[in-house]
């Protein structure tokens, strides 16, 4: 029996090789699959040797046989685990290679982006900056790291920027937030920029803010030049309109003073001459009456021309009376019922504004006659303490949105320009088959109170 128990001590050290072999695999930060495979082979060889030794025993103990069987099963499990680890390692390598590719791709996109990008912590400390940001700030990219973004914000915008940054930190809003600021690079060069802040919450890192810095300096300069050019053109148009009205007034006055007096004198002279004609010549009397009718028609045409040039009643009875006369004349000429209502006896705007509103009313009624296909139109002139409101509403076909927005419509463009020169507002709406509605509001030039507000 002593010979049967002598090999037992050799099994003890062998049983300790399994945890020694598996320990590096389980506890190490990385898996050395080749070493693991060699260890499994060594264990398999050692188990085979133990099996041969056990077979040489006259009567092997049952516990030894069971231990060898368990060892063989454990080695097979380790072999299966090794194969699974090999598959997982291959998959991990594929994922790692893809992640590295995406990292390099992101780095290339980040560095090569035409707009400036910086990544900061939630307090505005710069953590990353691309080449465009370095160029914008005139600072090397590595010199930007660690500096507060706020130091590059113009002093006049810095308080607003810091308040906005605090709001971003508190809100944790994933949607990008935009704001315009002036940034100042090294050397004092200013840039008008549009900052877009995006809150980032990585799973394994502290929250951050990614800033897209879009330089809009050139755009703002172009916008400024366009606005200045538009203001110059508007001033020029206003001056042209003023000169035109002055010329119309001058021509109307000359027509009234010169041509009107000449026609009146001619009518008197022809009438006197007609009285000297012999009674036995009825043909001459008829001819004389025809001449007088032609002179009357000429005088009527002259007065119509004068009214179109500059209605004398605009200076005599004011805007309210002139528009009322205009509505009556429009109804007489077109047959379209034209109703006028007003709560003012004396308007709160000056002479130039009165002329502009009269011309607007002319244009509105002309559009009704030409395009609206209406049978009725209502003109209202309402005065409040702060503004004068002119509205026109007809029952025609209704102006379309395309017609309202048509940039080739000189009539509507002229109306908008007149209102703009008066620092007013114009609104045009149309409903198909129900008519068109126009409202013009201009500020009062003084504090004349209306007689009755409606």
C-alpha positions in Angstrom: 0.0 0.0 0.0 3.0 2.2 0.6 3.9 2.1 -3.1 0.5 3.1 -4.0 0.7 6.3 -2.0 4.2 7.4 -3.0 3.2 9.2 -6.2 0.6 11.3 -4.3 2.9 14.1 -3.4 3.6 14.7 -7.1 -0.1 15.6 -7.7 0.0 18.4 -5.2 2.3 20.7 -7.1 0.7 19.8 -10.4 -2.7 21.0 -9.0 -1.2 24.4 -8.3 -0.1 24.9 -11.9 -3.6 25.6 -13.0 -4.2 28.8 -11.1 -0.7 29.9 -11.8 -1.3 29.4 -15.5 -4.6 31.1 -15.5 -3.7 34.0 -13.2 -1.9 36.1 -15.8 -4.8 35.7 -18.2 -7.5 36.6 -15.8 -5.7 39.5 -14.0 -3.5 41.0 -16.6 -4.6 44.3 -18.3 -4.1 42.6 -21.7 -4.5 39.1 -23.0 -1.4 37.4 -24.4 -3.1 34.7 -26.3 0.0 33.0 -27.5 1.4 32.6 -24.0 -2.0 31.4 -22.9 -2.0 28.8 -25.6 1.5 27.6 -24.6 0.4 27.3 -21.0 -2.6 25.2 -22.0 -0.3 22.9 -24.1 2.1 22.6 -21.1 -0.8 21.7 -18.9 -2.0 19.2 -21.4 1.4 17.6 -21.6 1.7 17.5 -17.8 -1.8 16.0 -17.5 -0.8 13.3 -20.0 2.3 12.5 -18.0 0.3 12.3 -14.8 -2.1 9.9 -16.6 0.8 7.7 -17.7 2.1 7.6 -14.1 -1.3 6.8 -12.8 -1.7 4.0 -15.3 1.6 2.5 -14.0 0.2 2.2 -10.5 -1.1 -1.2 -9.4 -4.2 0.2 -7.9 -4.8 3.9 -8.6 -6.9 5.7 -6.0 -10.4 6.7 -7.2 -9.7 10.3 -6.1 -6.7 10.4 -8.4 -8.7 9.1 -11.3 -11.4 11.7 -10.7 -8.8 14.5 -10.3 -7.2 13.6 -13.6 -10.6 13.5 -15.2 -11.5 16.9 -13.8 -8.1 18.2 -14.9 -8.7 17.0 -18.5 -12.1 18.6 -18.5 -10.7 21.9 -17.1 -8.0 21.9 -19.9 -10.7 21.4 -22.5 -12.7 24.3 -21.0 -9.5 26.4 -21.1 -9.0 25.5 -24.7 -12.6 26.5 -25.5 -12.1 29.8 -23.6 -8.9 30.4 -25.5 -10.7 30.0 -28.8 -13.5 32.4 -27.6 -10.9 34.8 -26.4 -9.2 34.6 -29.8 -12.4 35.4 -31.6 -13.2 38.3 -29.2 -9.6 39.6 -29.6 -10.1 39.7 -33.4 -13.4 41.5 -33.0 -11.8 43.9 -30.5 -9.0 44.6 -32.9 -11.5 45.4 -35.7 -13.4 47.7 -33.4 -10.2 49.3 -32.2 -9.0 49.8 -35.7 -12.3 51.4 -36.7 -12.2 53.6 -33.6 -8.7 54.7 -34.4 -9.7 55.4 -38.0 -12.7 57.5 -36.8 -10.5 59.3 -34.4 -8.0 60.2 -37.1 -10.8 61.1 -39.4 -12.4 63.3 -36.8 -8.9 64.9 -36.1 -8.5 65.6 -39.8 -11.9 67.1 -40.1 -11.4 69.1 -36.9 -8.0 70.4 -38.0 -9.0 71.0 -41.6 -12.4 72.6 -41.0 -12.7 76.0 -42.7 -14.4 77.5 -39.7 -12.8 77.8 -36.3 -13.6 75.1 -33.7 -12.7 75.0 -30.0 -13.7 72.6 -27.3 -13.9 74.0 -23.8 -15.0 72.9 -20.4 -18.2 74.2 -19.1 -16.4 77.2 -17.6 -15.0 78.2 -20.9 -11.4 76.9 -20.6 -10.1 75.9 -24.0 -9.2 72.2 -24.2 -8.9 71.8 -28.0 -8.5 74.2 -30.9 -8.2 73.7 -34.6 -5.9 75.5 -37.1 -8.7 77.8 -38.2 -9.2 78.9 -34.6 -5.4 79.5 -34.2 -5.5 81.6 -37.3 -8.5 83.6 -36.2 -7.0 84.4 -32.8 -3.5 84.8 -34.3 -2.2 82.4 -31.7 -0.6 79.0 -32.1 -3.1 76.2 -31.4 -1.0 74.8 -28.5 -0.8 78.2 -26.9 -4.6 78.4 -26.8 -5.0 75.3 -24.6 -5.9 76.2 -21.1 -6.8 79.8 -21.7 -10.4 81.1 -21.1 -12.3 81.7 -24.3 -13.7 84.9 -22.7 -10.3 86.6 -22.9 -10.7 86.8 -26.7 -14.2 88.3 -26.5 -14.3 92.1 -26.9 -14.7 94.0 -23.6 -18.0 95.4 -24.7 -19.4 91.9 -25.3 -17.7 90.1 -22.5 -20.4 90.5 -19.8 -23.0 89.2 -22.2 -20.8 86.3 -23.2 -20.1 85.3 -19.6 -23.9 85.4 -18.8 -24.5 83.3 -21.9 -21.8 80.8 -20.9 -23.4 80.5 -17.4 -26.8 79.9 -19.0 -25.2 77.1 -21.2 -23.6 75.5 -18.2 -26.9 75.4 -16.3 -29.2 74.5 -19.1 -27.3 71.4 -20.4 -29.3 71.9 -23.6 -28.2 69.5 -26.4 -29.5 71.8 -29.1 -27.0 74.2 -30.5 -27.3 77.8 -29.3 -26.3 80.8 -31.4 -25.2 84.3 -30.5 -23.2 87.1 -32.2 -20.1 88.5 -30.6 -17.0 90.5 -31.4 -13.8 88.5 -30.9 -10.4 90.2 -30.6 -7.3 88.2 -31.7 -3.7 88.9 -30.7 -2.7 92.2 -32.3 -6.1 93.8 -31.7 -7.8 92.6 -34.9 -11.6 92.4 -34.4 -13.8 89.8 -35.9 -17.6 89.8 -35.9 -18.5 86.2 -35.4 -21.5 83.9 -34.9 -20.8 81.6 -32.0 -22.7 78.3 -32.0 -22.3 76.4 -28.6 -23.2 72.7 -28.3 -23.3 71.0 -24.9 -21.5 67.6 -24.9 -21.9 65.0 -22.2 -19.4 62.1 -22.9 -20.1 58.8 -21.0 -16.6 58.6 -19.6 -15.6 62.2 -19.2 -16.7 65.6 -17.8 -19.2 67.6 -19.8 -17.8 70.0 -22.4 -18.9 72.7 -24.8 -18.0 72.6 -28.5 -17.9 76.1 -30.1 -18.3 76.7 -33.8 -16.9 80.2 -34.6 -18.1 81.5 -37.9 -16.5 84.7 -39.0 -19.1 87.0 -40.4 -17.0 90.1 -40.5 -17.1 90.3 -44.3 -20.8 89.6 -44.3 -21.4 92.3 -41.8 -19.3 94.8 -43.8 -21.2 93.9 -47.0 -24.5 94.2 -45.1 -23.4 97.6 -43.8 -22.4 98.8 -47.3 -25.7 97.5 -48.8 -27.6 99.3 -46.0 -25.7 102.5 -46.6 -26.2 102.2 -50.4 -29.9 101.5 -49.8 -30.1 104.6 -47.5 -28.4 106.7 -50.1 -30.8 105.4 -52.8 -33.7 106.0 -50.6 -32.5 109.6 -49.8 -32.0 110.1 -53.5 -35.5 108.8 -54.3 -37.0 111.0 -51.6 -35.1 114.0 -53.1 -36.3 113.1 -56.6 -39.9 112.8 -55.4 -39.6 116.1 -53.6 -38.2 117.8 -56.7 -40.9 116.1 -58.8 -43.7 117.4 -56.5 -42.1 120.9 -56.5 -42.0 120.8 -60.3 -45.6 119.6 -60.5 -46.6 122.4 -58.2 -44.7 124.9 -60.3 -46.1 123.6 -63.6 -49.6 123.5 -62.2 -49.3 127.1 -61.0 -47.9 128.2 -64.4 -50.7 126.4 -66.2 -53.2 128.1 -63.9 -51.7 131.5 -64.1 -50.6 131.6 -67.7 -52.7 129.2 -69.7 -55.7 129.5 -67.5 -55.7 133.3 -67.8 -55.1 133.1 -71.5 -58.0 130.7 -72.1 -60.3 132.9 -69.9 -59.3 136.0 -71.8 -59.7 134.2 -75.1 -63.2 133.0 -74.0 -64.1 136.6 -73.1 -62.8 138.0 -76.4 -64.6 135.3 -78.4 -67.8 136.0 -76.5 -67.5 139.8 -77.3 -66.7 139.0 -80.9 -69.8 136.8 -81.1 -72.0 139.7 -79.9 -70.9 141.8 -82.9 -72.0 139.1 -85.4 -75.1 140.0 -87.5 -78.3 138.3 -86.5 -78.9 137.2 -90.1 -75.9 134.9 -90.0 -76.9 132.0 -87.7 -74.2 129.9 -89.2 -71.6 132.2 -87.7 -73.3 132.2 -84.4 -73.3 128.4 -84.4 -69.6 128.4 -85.2 -69.0 130.9 -82.4 -70.8 128.6 -79.9 -68.7 125.7 -81.1 -65.5 127.7 -80.5 -66.7 128.6 -77.0 -67.5 124.9 -76.3 -64.0 123.9 -77.4 -62.5 126.6 -75.1 -64.6 125.3 -72.2 -63.4 121.8 -72.9 -59.8 123.0 -73.0 -60.3 124.8 -69.7 -61.8 121.6 -68.2 -58.9 119.5 -69.5 -56.4 122.1 -68.2 -58.0 121.9 -64.7 -57.8 118.1 -64.9 -54.1 118.3 -65.7 -53.6 120.7 -62.9 -55.4 118.4 -60.5 -53.3 115.5 -61.5 -50.1 117.5 -61.2 -51.0 119.0 -57.8 -54.6 119.5 -56.6 -54.9 123.1 -55.5 -57.4 122.0 -52.8 -54.7 120.0 -51.1 -53.3 123.4 -50.0 -56.7 125.0 -49.7 -58.8 122.5 -47.8 -56.2 119.9 -46.6 -55.8 116.2 -47.0 -59.2 115.1 -45.6 -61.2 117.3 -48.0 -59.0 116.4 -51.0 -59.3 112.6 -50.4 -63.1 113.1 -50.1 -63.2 114.9 -53.4 -60.9 112.3 -54.9 -63.3 109.5 -53.9 -66.3 111.4 -55.4 -64.4 112.0 -58.6 -63.3 108.4 -58.8 -66.9 107.2 -58.4 -68.1 109.6 -61.1 -65.4 108.5 -63.6 -65.5 104.7 -63.0 -69.0 104.0 -61.7 -67.4 102.1 -58.8 -69.1 103.0 -55.5 -66.5 104.8 -53.4 -67.2 105.5 -49.7 -65.0 107.8 -47.6 -64.9 108.0 -43.8 -62.7 110.0 -41.5 -62.6 111.1 -37.9 -60.2 114.0 -38.4 -60.8 117.5 -39.6 -57.1 118.5 -39.5 -54.5 115.8 -39.9 -51.4 115.5 -37.7 -48.8 115.3 -40.5 -47.0 117.9 -42.5 -47.4 119.1 -46.1 -44.9 116.5 -47.5 -46.7 113.6 -45.7 -50.1 114.9 -46.8 -48.9 114.9 -50.4 -47.5 111.4 -50.1 -50.7 110.1 -48.5 -52.7 111.7 -51.3 -50.5 110.0 -53.9 -51.0 106.7 -52.1 -54.7 107.1 -52.2 -54.4 107.9 -56.0 -52.4 104.7 -56.5 -54.8 102.6 -54.4 -57.9 103.8 -56.4 -56.0 103.3 -59.7 -55.3 99.7 -58.7 -58.9 99.1 -57.9 -60.0 100.5 -61.2 -57.4 98.6 -63.2 -57.1 95.2 -61.5 -59.6 94.6 -58.7 -62.8 94.1 -60.7 -64.6 95.5 -57.7 -68.0 97.2 -57.5 -67.3 98.9 -54.1 -64.3 100.4 -52.3 -64.1 102.0 -48.8 -61.4 104.5 -47.9 -60.9 105.4 -44.2 -58.7 108.0 -42.7 -58.4 107.6 -38.9 -56.2 109.7 -36.7 -55.1 108.8 -33.1 -52.8 110.6 -30.7 -49.8 108.9 -32.2 -50.5 108.0 -35.8 -52.5 108.6 -38.9 -54.0 105.4 -40.4 -55.2 105.2 -44.1 -57.1 102.0 -45.1 -58.6 100.9 -48.3 -60.9 97.8 -48.8 -62.6 96.6 -51.9 -64.9 93.7 -52.8 -62.9 92.6 -55.9 -61.1 89.4 -56.9 -58.4 89.7 -54.1 -54.8 90.3 -54.7 -52.6 87.2 -54.6 -49.4 86.7 -52.6 -47.4 86.4 -55.8 -48.7 89.9 -56.8 -47.9 91.3 -53.4 -44.3 90.0 -53.5 -43.8 90.8 -57.2 -40.6 92.8 -57.3 -41.5 94.1 -60.8 -44.7 95.8 -59.6 -43.6 99.4 -59.7 -46.9 100.6 -58.2 -46.6 98.5 -55.0 -42.9 99.3 -54.8 -43.6 103.0 -55.1 -46.2 102.8 -52.4 -43.8 100.9 -50.0 -41.1 103.5 -50.7 -43.4 106.4 -50.0 -44.4 104.8 -46.7 -40.8 104.0 -45.8 -39.9 107.7 -46.3 -42.6 108.6 -43.9 -41.2 106.2 -41.3 -44.5 104.3 -41.5 -45.8 100.8 -42.1 -47.8 99.3 -44.9 -49.7 96.0 -44.9 -51.4 94.4 -47.9 -53.7 91.4 -47.7 -56.0 89.7 -50.2 -58.6 87.0 -50.0 -59.5 85.2 -53.2 -62.9 86.3 -54.4 -63.5 88.6 -51.4 -61.3 91.6 -52.1 -58.1 93.4 -51.1 -57.3 95.2 -47.9 -54.5 97.8 -47.5 -53.5 99.6 -44.3 -51.0 102.4 -44.1 -49.9 103.9 -40.8 -47.6 106.9 -40.4 -46.5 108.6 -37.2 -47.9 112.0 -36.3 -45.7 115.0 -36.6 -47.4 116.8 -33.7 -50.0 116.3 -31.0 -53.1 117.3 -32.8 -56.0 115.4 -31.2 -58.6 113.7 -33.3 -62.2 114.9 -33.2 -63.5 111.4 -32.7 -61.5 108.2 -32.5 -63.1 105.1 -34.0 
